[in-house]
Amino acid sequence: MKLSKAPGLEHTLSLFNEIKNKGVKIFLVSSRRETLRSNTVDNLIDVGYHGWTGLQLRGLEDEHMKVQQYKCEQRKRLVNNGYRIWGILGDQWSSIQGLPTAKRTFKWPN
């Protein structure tokens, strides 16, 4: 990912666009480090992911947390900011488990 070359997955991009076109605000929560933001944003846009509302990456203060705890904290922040979580998609169980949860949860193959 450092070189902004991660491939997009067609089925995931299709679902992303379908959800976005319904007017749902999309927040991407990644355990990737904040220092990789520029490369991450470039890669997302290059492979077709644009129009998302927010991208949450791990800051220095988040480094000590396990992935599940970090992602739960990010979801709590969204809820505290007035958002309702409709769905969570992830390829790791640690990304989709824990509270707050969503109306729907989707586990993709890795």
A tleap script that builds the chain and sets N, CA, C and O, in Angstrom:
source leaprc.protein.ff14SB
mol = sequence {
  NMET LYS LEU SER LYS ALA PRO GLY LEU GLU
  HIE THR LEU SER LEU PHE ASN GLU ILE LYS
  ASN LYS GLY VAL LYS ILE PHE LEU VAL SER
  SER ARG ARG GLU THR LEU ARG SER ASN THR
  VAL ASP ASN LEU ILE ASP VAL GLY TYR HIE
  GLY TRP THR GLY LEU GLN LEU ARG GLY LEU
  GLU ASP GLU HIE MET LYS VAL GLN GLN TYR
  LYS CYS GLU GLN ARG LYS ARG LEU VAL ASN
  ASN GLY TYR ARG ILE TRP GLY ILE LEU GLY
  ASP GLN TRP SER SER ILE GLN GLY LEU PRO
  THR ALA LYS ARG THR PHE LYS TRP PRO CASN
}
set mol.1.N position { 0.824 -1.187 0.000 }
set mol.1.CA position { 0.000 0.000 0.000 }
set mol.1.C position { 0.864 1.245 0.000 }
set mol.1.O position { 0.395 2.318 -0.381 }
set mol.2.N position { 2.104 1.130 0.414 }
set mol.2.CA position { 2.967 2.296 0.479 }
set mol.2.C position { 3.116 2.971 -0.873 }
set mol.2.O position { 3.285 4.188 -0.944 }
set mol.3.N position { 3.056 2.198 -1.941 }
set mol.3.CA position { 3.224 2.755 -3.281 }
set mol.3.C position { 1.899 3.052 -3.961 }
set mol.3.O position { 1.878 3.328 -5.161 }
set mol.4.N position { 0.811 3.005 -3.240 }
set mol.4.CA position { -0.525 3.292 -3.786 }
set mol.4.C position { -0.895 2.346 -4.915 }
set mol.4.O position { -1.405 2.782 -5.947 }
set mol.5.N position { -0.646 1.055 -4.733 }
set mol.5.CA position { -0.879 0.099 -5.805 }
set mol.5.C position { -1.789 -1.063 -5.422 }
set mol.5.O position { -1.820 -2.061 -6.141 }
set mol.6.N position { -2.516 -0.976 -4.341 }
set mol.6.CA position { -3.391 -2.079 -3.954 }
set mol.6.C position { -4.552 -2.173 -4.936 }
set mol.6.O position { -5.169 -1.157 -5.258 }
set mol.7.N position { -4.862 -3.385 -5.420 }
set mol.7.CA position { -5.945 -3.529 -6.395 }
set mol.7.C position { -7.318 -3.389 -5.744 }
set mol.7.O position { -7.486 -3.677 -4.559 }
set mol.8.N position { -8.287 -2.948 -6.526 }
set mol.8.CA position { -9.663 -2.888 -6.060 }
set mol.8.C position { -10.346 -4.213 -6.332 }
set mol.8.O position { -9.952 -4.935 -7.248 }
set mol.9.N position { -11.350 -4.541 -5.561 }
set mol.9.CA position { -12.131 -5.755 -5.778 }
set mol.9.C position { -13.449 -5.351 -6.413 }
set mol.9.O position { -14.194 -4.548 -5.852 }
set mol.10.N position { -13.736 -5.904 -7.584 }
set mol.10.CA position { -14.892 -5.479 -8.369 }
set mol.10.C position { -16.206 -5.591 -7.596 }
set mol.10.O position { -17.017 -4.666 -7.627 }
set mol.11.N position { -16.425 -6.712 -6.904 }
set mol.11.CA position { -17.693 -6.887 -6.180 }
set mol.11.C position { -17.823 -5.890 -5.028 }
set mol.11.O position { -18.924 -5.425 -4.735 }
set mol.12.N position { -16.723 -5.564 -4.382 }
set mol.12.CA position { -16.757 -4.599 -3.286 }
set mol.12.C position { -17.019 -3.196 -3.813 }
set mol.12.O position { -17.803 -2.446 -3.231 }
set mol.13.N position { -16.366 -2.842 -4.911 }
set mol.13.CA position { -16.574 -1.525 -5.511 }
set mol.13.C position { -18.012 -1.374 -5.997 }
set mol.13.O position { -18.609 -0.306 -5.857 }
set mol.14.N position { -18.564 -2.432 -6.562 }
set mol.14.CA position { -19.949 -2.401 -7.027 }
set mol.14.C position { -20.904 -2.143 -5.855 }
set mol.14.O position { -21.816 -1.323 -5.962 }
set mol.15.N position { -20.691 -2.844 -4.745 }
set mol.15.CA position { -21.532 -2.638 -3.561 }
set mol.15.C position { -21.335 -1.228 -3.003 }
set mol.15.O position { -22.307 -0.577 -2.621 }
set mol.16.N position { -20.102 -0.755 -2.953 }
set mol.16.CA position { -19.801 0.603 -2.490 }
set mol.16.C position { -20.607 1.617 -3.293 }
set mol.16.O position { -21.257 2.490 -2.719 }
set mol.17.N position { -20.568 1.504 -4.614 }
set mol.17.CA position { -21.279 2.461 -5.468 }
set mol.17.C position { -22.790 2.345 -5.327 }
set mol.17.O position { -23.494 3.354 -5.363 }
set mol.18.N position { -23.292 1.130 -5.168 }
set mol.18.CA position { -24.732 0.945 -4.985 }
set mol.18.C position { -25.198 1.624 -3.694 }
set mol.18.O position { -26.225 2.302 -3.682 }
set mol.19.N position { -24.453 1.441 -2.625 }
set mol.19.CA position { -24.804 2.067 -1.343 }
set mol.19.C position { -24.684 3.580 -1.444 }
set mol.19.O position { -25.569 4.308 -0.993 }
set mol.20.N position { -23.600 4.053 -2.029 }
set mol.20.CA position { -23.379 5.500 -2.170 }
set mol.20.C position { -24.489 6.135 -2.994 }
set mol.20.O position { -24.965 7.219 -2.656 }
set mol.21.N position { -24.908 5.474 -4.069 }
set mol.21.CA position { -25.952 6.014 -4.943 }
set mol.21.C position { -27.319 6.074 -4.266 }
set mol.21.O position { -28.217 6.767 -4.745 }
set mol.22.N position { -27.482 5.358 -3.162 }
set mol.22.CA position { -28.733 5.430 -2.388 }
set mol.22.C position { -28.693 6.578 -1.383 }
set mol.22.O position { -29.652 6.792 -0.641 }
set mol.23.N position { -27.588 7.314 -1.361 }
set mol.23.CA position { -27.480 8.465 -0.476 }
set mol.23.C position { -26.943 8.166 0.910 }
set mol.23.O position { -26.966 9.033 1.784 }
set mol.24.N position { -26.463 6.957 1.122 }
set mol.24.CA position { -25.915 6.587 2.424 }
set mol.24.C position { -24.516 7.185 2.561 }
set mol.24.O position { -23.710 7.103 1.633 }
set mol.25.N position { -24.230 7.780 3.706 }
set mol.25.CA position { -22.890 8.320 3.958 }
set mol.25.C position { -21.969 7.162 4.318 }
set mol.25.O position { -22.288 6.347 5.184 }
set mol.26.N position { -20.836 7.100 3.651 }
set mol.26.CA position { -19.909 5.987 3.834 }
set mol.26.C position { -18.652 6.471 4.540 }
set mol.26.O position { -17.989 7.411 4.103 }
set mol.27.N position { -18.346 5.803 5.645 }
set mol.27.CA position { -17.110 6.055 6.376 }
set mol.27.C position { -16.243 4.810 6.253 }
set mol.27.O position { -16.693 3.702 6.545 }
set mol.28.N position { -15.023 4.993 5.828 }
set mol.28.CA position { -14.068 3.900 5.727 }
set mol.28.C position { -13.204 3.930 6.982 }
set mol.28.O position { -12.577 4.944 7.291 }
set mol.29.N position { -13.177 2.817 7.697 }
set mol.29.CA position { -12.381 2.721 8.918 }
set mol.29.C position { -11.322 1.661 8.676 }
set mol.29.O position { -11.634 0.491 8.455 }
set mol.30.N position { -10.074 2.080 8.719 }
set mol.30.CA position { -8.965 1.177 8.431 }
set mol.30.C position { -7.985 1.164 9.589 }
set mol.30.O position { -7.825 2.164 10.288 }
set mol.31.N position { -7.334 0.036 9.789 }
set mol.31.CA position { -6.292 -0.033 10.809 }
set mol.31.C position { -4.944 0.412 10.243 }
set mol.31.O position { -3.921 0.335 10.923 }
set mol.32.N position { -4.955 0.872 9.009 }
set mol.32.CA position { -3.754 1.427 8.386 }
set mol.32.C position { -3.327 2.687 9.146 }
set mol.32.O position { -4.166 3.384 9.716 }
set mol.33.N position { -2.058 2.969 9.154 }
set mol.33.CA position { -1.541 4.134 9.896 }
set mol.33.C position { -1.856 5.447 9.199 }
set mol.33.O position { -1.903 5.530 7.971 }
set mol.34.N position { -2.070 6.464 10.010 }
set mol.34.CA position { -2.345 7.816 9.517 }
set mol.34.C position { -1.233 8.316 8.597 }
set mol.34.O position { -1.495 9.089 7.676 }
set mol.35.N position { -0.010 7.887 8.834 }
set mol.35.CA position { 1.114 8.329 7.997 }
set mol.35.C position { 0.968 7.868 6.549 }
set mol.35.O position { 1.653 8.380 5.663 }
set mol.36.N position { 0.084 6.908 6.305 }
set mol.36.CA position { -0.150 6.405 4.946 }
set mol.36.C position { -1.385 7.025 4.302 }
set mol.36.O position { -1.838 6.547 3.262 }
set mol.37.N position { -1.941 8.088 4.902 }
set mol.37.CA position { -3.176 8.691 4.403 }
set mol.37.C position { -3.073 9.074 2.929 }
set mol.37.O position { -3.939 8.697 2.140 }
set mol.38.N position { -2.061 9.797 2.550 }
set mol.38.CA position { -1.952 10.282 1.174 }
set mol.38.C position { -1.951 9.121 0.179 }
set mol.38.O position { -2.679 9.151 -0.813 }
set mol.39.N position { -1.135 8.104 0.442 }
set mol.39.CA position { -1.093 6.940 -0.445 }
set mol.39.C position { -2.419 6.191 -0.447 }
set mol.39.O position { -2.869 5.710 -1.487 }
set mol.40.N position { -3.036 6.096 0.720 }
set mol.40.CA position { -4.311 5.392 0.834 }
set mol.40.C position { -5.399 6.105 0.040 }
set mol.40.O position { -6.139 5.467 -0.709 }
set mol.41.N position { -5.501 7.416 0.198 }
set mol.41.CA position { -6.508 8.193 -0.539 }
set mol.41.C position { -6.254 8.093 -2.037 }
set mol.41.O position { -7.189 7.877 -2.808 }
set mol.42.N position { -5.005 8.248 -2.458 }
set mol.42.CA position { -4.677 8.138 -3.887 }
set mol.42.C position { -5.093 6.785 -4.434 }
set mol.42.O position { -5.688 6.701 -5.508 }
set mol.43.N position { -4.782 5.727 -3.699 }
set mol.43.CA position { -5.120 4.381 -4.152 }
set mol.43.C position { -6.631 4.179 -4.209 }
set mol.43.O position { -7.142 3.630 -5.186 }
set mol.44.N position { -7.349 4.613 -3.185 }
set mol.44.CA position { -8.808 4.468 -3.187 }
set mol.44.C position { -9.418 5.151 -4.407 }
set mol.44.O position { -10.273 4.578 -5.083 }
set mol.45.N position { -8.982 6.360 -4.683 }
set mol.45.CA position { -9.519 7.103 -5.826 }
set mol.45.C position { -9.117 6.440 -7.140 }
set mol.45.O position { -9.934 6.329 -8.055 }
set mol.46.N position { -7.862 5.999 -7.239 }
set mol.46.CA position { -7.383 5.363 -8.473 }
set mol.46.C position { -8.174 4.111 -8.839 }
set mol.46.O position { -8.385 3.837 -10.021 }
set mol.47.N position { -8.615 3.349 -7.835 }
set mol.47.CA position { -9.351 2.115 -8.125 }
set mol.47.C position { -10.865 2.307 -8.099 }
set mol.47.O position { -11.614 1.339 -8.224 }
set mol.48.N position { -11.328 3.574 -7.934 }
set mol.48.CA position { -12.746 3.862 -8.099 }
set mol.48.C position { -13.531 4.223 -6.860 }
set mol.48.O position { -14.726 4.504 -6.950 }
set mol.49.N position { -12.888 4.223 -5.697 }
set mol.49.CA position { -13.597 4.564 -4.463 }
set mol.49.C position { -13.508 6.064 -4.230 }
set mol.49.O position { -12.510 6.563 -3.710 }
set mol.50.N position { -14.545 6.771 -4.612 }
set mol.50.CA position { -14.593 8.208 -4.355 }
set mol.50.C position { -16.006 8.557 -3.932 }
set mol.50.O position { -16.955 7.839 -4.247 }
set mol.51.N position { -16.140 9.662 -3.218 }
set mol.51.CA position { -17.451 10.068 -2.730 }
set mol.51.C position { -17.756 9.577 -1.331 }
set mol.51.O position { -18.879 9.746 -0.856 }
set mol.52.N position { -16.786 8.971 -0.654 }
set mol.52.CA position { -17.010 8.567 0.737 }
set mol.52.C position { -16.996 9.811 1.616 }
set mol.52.O position { -16.422 10.837 1.253 }
set mol.53.N position { -17.629 9.705 2.762 }
set mol.53.CA position { -17.764 10.838 3.674 }
set mol.53.C position { -16.537 11.010 4.556 }
set mol.53.O position { -16.137 12.137 4.848 }
set mol.54.N position { -15.940 9.912 4.979 }
set mol.54.CA position { -14.784 10.006 5.861 }
set mol.54.C position { -13.894 8.790 5.770 }
set mol.54.O position { -14.333 7.695 5.420 }
set mol.55.N position { -12.629 9.006 6.094 }
set mol.55.CA position { -11.641 7.930 6.140 }
set mol.55.C position { -10.934 8.017 7.483 }
set mol.55.O position { -10.235 8.991 7.763 }
set mol.56.N position { -11.119 6.994 8.313 }
set mol.56.CA position { -10.496 6.945 9.633 }
set mol.56.C position { -9.286 6.029 9.569 }
set mol.56.O position { -9.404 4.851 9.232 }
set mol.57.N position { -8.116 6.582 9.897 }
set mol.57.CA position { -6.879 5.811 9.949 }
set mol.57.C position { -6.299 5.897 11.355 }
set mol.57.O position { -6.629 6.810 12.112 }
set mol.58.N position { -5.436 4.950 11.703 }
set mol.58.CA position { -4.868 4.877 13.052 }
set mol.58.C position { -3.838 5.959 13.294 }
set mol.58.O position { -2.830 6.048 12.593 }
set mol.59.N position { -4.106 6.782 14.300 }
set mol.59.CA position { -3.136 7.774 14.734 }
set mol.59.C position { -2.205 7.183 15.779 }
set mol.59.O position { -2.374 6.037 16.196 }
set mol.60.N position { -1.234 7.961 16.195 }
set mol.60.CA position { -0.275 7.496 17.208 }
set mol.60.C position { -0.976 7.069 18.492 }
set mol.60.O position { -0.561 6.112 19.146 }
set mol.61.N position { -2.046 7.787 18.851 }
set mol.61.CA position { -2.765 7.459 20.088 }
set mol.61.C position { -3.540 6.148 19.989 }
set mol.61.O position { -3.973 5.603 21.005 }
set mol.62.N position { -3.716 5.641 18.771 }
set mol.62.CA position { -4.468 4.399 18.553 }
set mol.62.C position { -3.569 3.174 18.416 }
set mol.62.O position { -4.063 2.047 18.419 }
set mol.63.N position { -2.268 3.377 18.298 }
set mol.63.CA position { -1.327 2.286 18.010 }
set mol.63.C position { -1.335 1.188 19.075 }
set mol.63.O position { -1.094 0.023 18.759 }
set mol.64.N position { -1.608 1.545 20.328 }
set mol.64.CA position { -1.569 0.569 21.416 }
set mol.64.C position { -2.798 -0.339 21.437 }
set mol.64.O position { -2.792 -1.372 22.106 }
set mol.65.N position { -3.838 0.034 20.718 }
set mol.65.CA position { -5.092 -0.735 20.737 }
set mol.65.C position { -5.037 -1.922 19.783 }
set mol.65.O position { -4.389 -1.875 18.737 }
set mol.66.N position { -5.729 -2.977 20.169 }
set mol.66.CA position { -5.934 -4.085 19.235 }
set mol.66.C position { -6.908 -3.607 18.167 }
set mol.66.O position { -7.644 -2.644 18.379 }
set mol.67.N position { -6.912 -4.275 17.028 }
set mol.67.CA position { -7.737 -3.844 15.897 }
set mol.67.C position { -9.203 -3.744 16.282 }
set mol.67.O position { -9.852 -2.747 15.965 }
set mol.68.N position { -9.742 -4.756 16.959 }
set mol.68.CA position { -11.160 -4.726 17.315 }
set mol.68.C position { -11.477 -3.538 18.215 }
set mol.68.O position { -12.490 -2.869 18.008 }
set mol.69.N position { -10.648 -3.263 19.194 }
set mol.69.CA position { -10.876 -2.129 20.085 }
set mol.69.C position { -10.818 -0.818 19.300 }
set mol.69.O position { -11.660 0.059 19.492 }
set mol.70.N position { -9.836 -0.687 18.427 }
set mol.70.CA position { -9.697 0.526 17.617 }
set mol.70.C position { -10.940 0.754 16.760 }
set mol.70.O position { -11.470 1.865 16.714 }
set mol.71.N position { -11.405 -0.294 16.082 }
set mol.71.CA position { -12.555 -0.126 15.195 }
set mol.71.C position { -13.832 0.145 15.987 }
set mol.71.O position { -14.689 0.902 15.532 }
set mol.72.N position { -13.967 -0.459 17.159 }
set mol.72.CA position { -15.115 -0.156 18.022 }
set mol.72.C position { -15.083 1.308 18.451 }
set mol.72.O position { -16.116 1.977 18.452 }
set mol.73.N position { -13.910 1.803 18.813 }
set mol.73.CA position { -13.781 3.211 19.212 }
set mol.73.C position { -14.156 4.143 18.063 }
set mol.73.O position { -14.804 5.166 18.283 }
set mol.74.N position { -13.760 3.801 16.853 }
set mol.74.CA position { -14.110 4.632 15.696 }
set mol.74.C position { -15.617 4.632 15.467 }
set mol.74.O position { -16.197 5.670 15.148 }
set mol.75.N position { -16.255 3.471 15.630 }
set mol.75.CA position { -17.710 3.413 15.477 }
set mol.75.C position { -18.399 4.220 16.575 }
set mol.75.O position { -19.395 4.895 16.312 }
set mol.76.N position { -17.881 4.159 17.804 }
set mol.76.CA position { -18.446 4.958 18.905 }
set mol.76.C position { -18.376 6.441 18.571 }
set mol.76.O position { -19.329 7.176 18.828 }
set mol.77.N position { -17.264 6.890 18.004 }
set mol.77.CA position { -17.127 8.301 17.628 }
set mol.77.C position { -18.186 8.697 16.610 }
set mol.77.O position { -18.775 9.774 16.703 }
set mol.78.N position { -18.422 7.830 15.645 }
set mol.78.CA position { -19.445 8.127 14.636 }
set mol.78.C position { -20.823 8.242 15.281 }
set mol.78.O position { -21.570 9.177 14.993 }
set mol.79.N position { -21.158 7.294 16.150 }
set mol.79.CA position { -22.451 7.321 16.839 }
set mol.79.C position { -22.553 8.578 17.705 }
set mol.79.O position { -23.596 9.233 17.723 }
set mol.80.N position { -21.497 8.912 18.410 }
set mol.80.CA position { -21.503 10.115 19.254 }
set mol.80.C position { -21.637 11.392 18.433 }
set mol.80.O position { -22.072 12.421 18.952 }
set mol.81.N position { -21.270 11.334 17.162 }
set mol.81.CA position { -21.428 12.482 16.262 }
set mol.81.C position { -22.777 12.478 15.552 }
set mol.81.O position { -23.006 13.274 14.641 }
set mol.82.N position { -23.678 11.573 15.972 }
set mol.82.CA position { -25.037 11.588 15.454 }
set mol.82.C position { -25.327 10.650 14.298 }
set mol.82.O position { -26.431 10.670 13.755 }
set mol.83.N position { -24.364 9.833 13.911 }
set mol.83.CA position { -24.594 8.892 12.816 }
set mol.83.C position { -25.161 7.591 13.356 }
set mol.83.O position { -24.863 7.192 14.482 }
set mol.84.N position { -25.980 6.934 12.545 }
set mol.84.CA position { -26.452 5.586 12.836 }
set mol.84.C position { -25.685 4.649 11.922 }
set mol.84.O position { -25.513 4.935 10.737 }
set mol.85.N position { -25.233 3.556 12.454 }
set mol.85.CA position { -24.440 2.618 11.657 }
set mol.85.C position { -25.381 1.601 11.038 }
set mol.85.O position { -25.964 0.768 11.731 }
set mol.86.N position { -25.519 1.684 9.713 }
set mol.86.CA position { -26.389 0.759 9.005 }
set mol.86.C position { -25.673 -0.552 8.738 }
set mol.86.O position { -26.256 -1.622 8.914 }
set mol.87.N position { -24.426 -0.484 8.319 }
set mol.87.CA position { -23.723 -1.709 7.976 }
set mol.87.C position { -22.238 -1.627 8.259 }
set mol.87.O position { -21.633 -0.556 8.226 }
set mol.88.N position { -21.671 -2.782 8.536 }
set mol.88.CA position { -20.229 -2.921 8.705 }
set mol.88.C position { -19.789 -4.030 7.764 }
set mol.88.O position { -20.356 -5.123 7.766 }
set mol.89.N position { -18.776 -3.741 6.962 }
set mol.89.CA position { -18.198 -4.732 6.067 }
set mol.89.C position { -16.742 -4.906 6.431 }
set mol.89.O position { -16.050 -3.924 6.701 }
set mol.90.N position { -16.268 -6.127 6.442 }
set mol.90.CA position { -14.858 -6.356 6.736 }
set mol.90.C position { -14.438 -7.751 6.339 }
set mol.90.O position { -15.265 -8.654 6.207 }
set mol.91.N position { -13.132 -7.919 6.148 }
set mol.91.CA position { -12.626 -9.242 5.791 }
set mol.91.C position { -11.983 -9.950 6.987 }
set mol.91.O position { -11.507 -11.079 6.863 }
set mol.92.N position { -11.971 -9.287 8.137 }
set mol.92.CA position { -11.443 -9.878 9.371 }
set mol.92.C position { -12.522 -9.782 10.446 }
set mol.92.O position { -13.210 -8.766 10.554 }
set mol.93.N position { -12.666 -10.838 11.237 }
set mol.93.CA position { -13.672 -10.816 12.297 }
set mol.93.C position { -13.417 -9.667 13.264 }
set mol.93.O position { -14.362 -9.071 13.782 }
set mol.94.N position { -12.155 -9.354 13.511 }
set mol.94.CA position { -11.835 -8.273 14.452 }
set mol.94.C position { -12.328 -6.922 13.957 }
set mol.94.O position { -12.475 -5.989 14.746 }
set mol.95.N position { -12.583 -6.809 12.667 }
set mol.95.CA position { -13.063 -5.545 12.104 }
set mol.95.C position { -14.561 -5.347 12.290 }
set mol.95.O position { -15.043 -4.215 12.292 }
set mol.96.N position { -15.293 -6.434 12.445 }
set mol.96.CA position { -16.749 -6.318 12.437 }
set mol.96.C position { -17.405 -6.678 13.767 }
set mol.96.O position { -18.602 -6.452 13.944 }
set mol.97.N position { -16.643 -7.233 14.699 }
set mol.97.CA position { -17.214 -7.604 15.991 }
set mol.97.C position { -17.104 -6.454 16.984 }
set mol.97.O position { -16.336 -5.514 16.781 }
set mol.98.N position { -17.869 -6.540 18.044 }
set mol.98.CA position { -17.818 -5.544 19.104 }
set mol.98.C position { -18.904 -4.494 18.958 }
set mol.98.O position { -19.652 -4.471 17.981 }
set mol.99.N position { -18.968 -3.622 19.962 }
set mol.99.CA position { -19.996 -2.582 20.006 }
set mol.99.C position { -19.383 -1.221 19.727 }
set mol.99.O position { -18.205 -1.007 20.011 }
set mol.100.N position { -20.149 -0.309 19.185 }
set mol.100.CA position { -21.518 -0.497 18.709 }
set mol.100.C position { -21.538 -1.347 17.443 }
set mol.100.O position { -20.593 -1.372 16.655 }
set mol.101.N position { -22.649 -2.033 17.290 }
set mol.101.CA position { -22.806 -2.886 16.129 }
set mol.101.C position { -23.655 -2.158 15.101 }
set mol.101.O position { -23.998 -0.990 15.284 }
set mol.102.N position { -23.988 -2.839 14.034 }
set mol.102.CA position { -24.770 -2.237 12.958 }
set mol.102.C position { -26.043 -3.038 12.736 }
set mol.102.O position { -26.209 -4.145 13.247 }
set mol.103.N position { -26.930 -2.441 11.961 }
set mol.103.CA position { -28.144 -3.166 11.583 }
set mol.103.C position { -27.769 -4.414 10.786 }
set mol.103.O position { -28.382 -5.470 10.949 }
set mol.104.N position { -26.760 -4.286 9.926 }
set mol.104.CA position { -26.287 -5.413 9.108 }
set mol.104.C position { -24.771 -5.499 9.204 }
set mol.104.O position { -24.088 -4.476 9.241 }
set mol.105.N position { -24.251 -6.707 9.246 }
set mol.105.CA position { -22.809 -6.933 9.260 }
set mol.105.C position { -22.479 -7.937 8.167 }
set mol.105.O position { -23.150 -8.958 8.018 }
set mol.106.N position { -21.433 -7.630 7.407 }
set mol.106.CA position { -21.037 -8.471 6.281 }
set mol.106.C position { -19.575 -8.862 6.439 }
set mol.106.O position { -18.709 -7.999 6.582 }
set mol.107.N position { -19.302 -10.162 6.414 }
set mol.107.CA position { -17.931 -10.672 6.495 }
set mol.107.C position { -17.520 -11.116 5.104 }
set mol.107.O position { -18.050 -12.090 4.569 }
set mol.108.N position { -16.563 -10.386 4.516 }
set mol.108.CA position { -16.024 -10.750 3.204 }
set mol.108.C position { -14.929 -11.790 3.386 }
set mol.108.O position { -14.293 -11.847 4.438 }
set mol.109.N position { -14.706 -12.616 2.361 }
set mol.109.CA position { -13.532 -13.496 2.411 }
set mol.109.C position { -12.263 -12.635 2.357 }
set mol.109.O position { -12.274 -11.552 1.773 }
set mol.110.N position { -11.202 -13.102 2.950 }
set mol.110.CA position { -9.954 -12.340 2.952 }
set mol.110.C position { -9.289 -12.418 1.589 }
set mol.110.O position { -8.221 -11.838 1.389 }
savepdb mol mol.pdb
quit
